[in-house]
Structure formats: C-alpha cells, structure tokens
Amino acid sequence: LEEAISFFTSKMISRVYLTCAVAYYALYFLEDGSARFDSSSFTEFQLDLTCHISYYAQDIFWFAILGCLGGILGSIFNLLVVNWTKLRIKFVNPKGYLRVLEGVVMVLITT
C-alpha cells in the first residue's frame, strides 16, 4: 500500500478516503436498514483493545536486545540494497536483455 500511495497527491488520498467512507455507510445502510453513526457500528468486527499480557522487569533487557538486533539486521539489509542497486545501475541498466533476465531470475527465486 505504501508503494502505491506514494504516487498519490494529498487531494487524491482525501478523495479516496471520502469515497470509501461514503461507500461503507451506504452499504451499511442498505444491509441493516438503519444508519447508526456511532463508534460501535463503525467497524464490521468487534475489537478488544485491552492488553492482558504481563511481563517482568528482566524481560525489558531481552526486548532491548531484540530491538538492537532488528536495527542491526535492518541496516545490513539497507546496505545490501544500496550496493545491489549500484551494481544494477552499472551493469544491468544499459542492456535490455539483462533486465528481462533479472526479472525472470527474481521470479524463479521468489516462487
């Protein structure tokens, strides 16, 4: 969704949101026969936003370790993507058949 929405202007995003809201309430009115605009009927599913999980003080250490590990792995991933993009610009972009071959290889690897 982020990739697609980055090309939208703010005017387009607000129009899409308004259209979705109008469509939701129109369908809700047609299905139920009454239009209630309170917060309990806004979603189709019932939500329970309370948290019933308890943890101990020593667990915070492991949360911090997990966060640091995720940050390190994320930075390594970003470094690999930047280096891969530089290689693609240098070697793959000038030749059309290599772009097609790269697409085929990526499809074969990811499926």
Contacts in CASP RR format, 6 or more apart in sequence:
PFRMAT RR
TARGET T0000
AUTHOR 0000-0000-0000
METHOD contacts of the structure
MODEL  1
LEEAISFFTSKMISRVYLTCAVAYYALYFLEDGSARFDSSSFTEFQLDLT
CHISYYAQDIFWFAILGCLGGILGSIFNLLVVNWTKLRIKFVNPKGYLRV
LEGVVMVLITT
5 13 0 8 1.000
8 16 0 8 1.000
25 35 0 8 1.000
25 37 0 8 1.000
28 35 0 8 1.000
28 41 0 8 1.000
29 35 0 8 1.000
88 102 0 8 1.000
91 98 0 8 1.000
92 98 0 8 1.000
92 99 0 8 1.000
92 102 0 8 1.000
93 99 0 8 1.000
END
